Amino acid sequence: MKDTMPERPAHRNSRRPESGSRAVRHPRKEKDFASPDSSRTSTGDQTPSSAHLQATQILDYNHPTLQKLIHERQWHGLPIFDRIGAIYAFVRDEIEFGYNSRDDLPASQVLADGYGQCNTKGTLLMALFRGAGISCRFHGFTIKKDLQKGAIAGIWYRLAPQEIIHSWVEVWLNGWIHLEGFIIDRAFLTSIQNRFSDCAGPFCGFGIATGDLQNPAIEWKGNNTYIQKEGIHRDLGIFANPDQFYKIHGSNLSGFKKLLFAQWIRHRINTNVRRIRRRGPA
């Protein structure tokens, strides 16, 4: 594969890919993650406990910057449904989609960065939920790297592992609700929707894997929200917090690749993501 601009992602009802390009596969048939295998969960309980409100090294919601944000936004004063929605909207749209130095950053650092991906934005969402008195938990997966094609391009895409650690947040509101639609900020999503306006169905690429690009289930309405679910490969189970998950499964990179990514590669990738957000994919 040449280290050129990213190939077109896979979608139906669209223009034929340019000659010589490889289309990313169509999203897989939808899976049901409503009832995970308890043998793969670290929190076998099906109702919230004190563990789902605790601060941890990663979910550091007692950090002054997070406490200041929670106080300034007055989230505590909102009814629980609206409180979830307000925090969800903040993380989705005010924390832009982008790539941090590593997956297991504390929430305070994600807030300071002002951007994140599935795992790091999920960390911030969980910390803000717990800091505002909302029970939540972590659900870990892997995704195939095809989902990232376009956001990550050329040699950086080739260096990425075939399977990438992925997660979403589950929040309690008379039952556990899956929240994944916060990962891609609205400006970035709109840019992709405009570029692929002829896509009237499934789409996989640019950090998105959804059954309906033009109408993905990303709005908080008290139901599950998704934006990458169709790219999930393996279910790694449910955990009370991300600290437990990373202790068992680690993060996406290690050794020299991890250092290279943190110090150099991610900045190149983030430059590409910002360009897409401003002008659309090439």
Buried (B, 14 or more C-beta within 10 A) or exposed (E): EEEEEBBBBBBEEBEEBEEEBEBBBBBBEEEEBEEBEEEEBBBEEEEBEEBBBEBBEBBBBEBEEBEEBBEEBEBEEBEBEEBBBBBBBBBBBEBBBBBBBBBBBBBBBBBEBEBBBBBBBBBBBBBBBBBBEBBBBBBBBBBBBBBBBBBBBBEBBEBBEEBBBBBBBBBBEEEBBBBBBBBBBBEBBEBBBEBBEEBBBBBBBBBBBBBEBEEBBBEBEEEBBBBBBBBBBEBBBBBBBBBBBBEEBEBBBEEEBBEEBBEEBBEBBBEBBBEBBEEBBE
